[in-house]
């Protein structure tokens, strides 16, 4: 399969390949380069639900956010 790189650096992923990968419009994809830089790996990016980093800060906490014994500012007070 061949595709042409546009002036904006965009490439159209052929329909047959999109179907094999299960890609749909608007879906994020992840690129990776092989160690010898001869091959680009394309795969669907993990969804926000699958990424632990995406959930950081979503849990509401009542009370102090940091335990007093772990608060560096409290350690600096005279």
C-alpha positions in Angstrom: 0.0 0.0 0.0 1.3 3.4 -0.9 0.2 6.8 0.4 1.6 10.3 -0.2 2.8 12.7 2.4 1.2 16.1 2.2 2.9 19.5 2.8 1.4 19.5 6.3 3.0 16.1 7.1 -0.3 14.2 6.9 -0.7 10.8 5.4 -4.0 9.0 4.6 -4.2 5.5 6.1 -5.6 3.3 3.4 -9.1 2.0 4.1 -8.2 -1.7 4.1 -5.5 -1.0 6.8 -8.0 1.2 8.8 -10.5 -1.7 8.7 -7.8 -4.3 9.8 -6.8 -2.1 12.7 -10.4 -1.2 13.7 -9.7 2.5 13.4 -12.6 5.0 13.1 -12.9 8.7 12.3 -11.5 10.8 15.1 -9.8 8.0 16.9 -6.3 8.7 18.3 -3.4 6.6 16.9 0.0 6.0 18.3 3.2 5.9 16.2 6.5 4.2 17.1 9.8 4.0 15.2 11.7 0.7 15.0 15.2 0.5 16.6 16.9 0.6 13.2 14.6 3.4 12.0 13.4 1.4 9.0 9.8 0.8 10.1 7.0 2.9 11.7 4.5 1.0 13.9 1.0 2.3 13.9 -1.6 1.2 16.5 -4.7 2.5 18.1 -3.9 4.7 21.1 -5.2 3.6 24.4 -8.4 5.4 25.3 -8.6 7.8 28.2 -10.3 5.1 30.3 -7.3 2.8 29.8 -4.6 5.3 30.7 -3.9 5.7 34.4 -2.3 9.1 33.8 -5.6 10.4 32.3 -7.4 9.8 35.6 -4.9 11.8 37.8 -6.8 14.4 39.9 -10.3 13.1 39.2 -10.9 11.8 42.7 -12.3 14.4 45.0 -10.7 14.3 48.5 -12.2 15.8 51.6 -9.8 17.1 54.2 -6.1 17.7 53.7 -4.7 16.5 50.3 -1.4 15.6 51.8 -0.8 13.8 55.1 0.9 16.3 57.5 4.0 14.2 57.9 4.5 14.2 54.1 4.0 18.0 53.7 7.4 19.5 53.0 6.2 23.0 53.9 5.2 21.9 57.4 8.8 20.5 57.9 10.3 24.0 57.1 8.2 25.9 59.7 10.3 26.8 62.8 
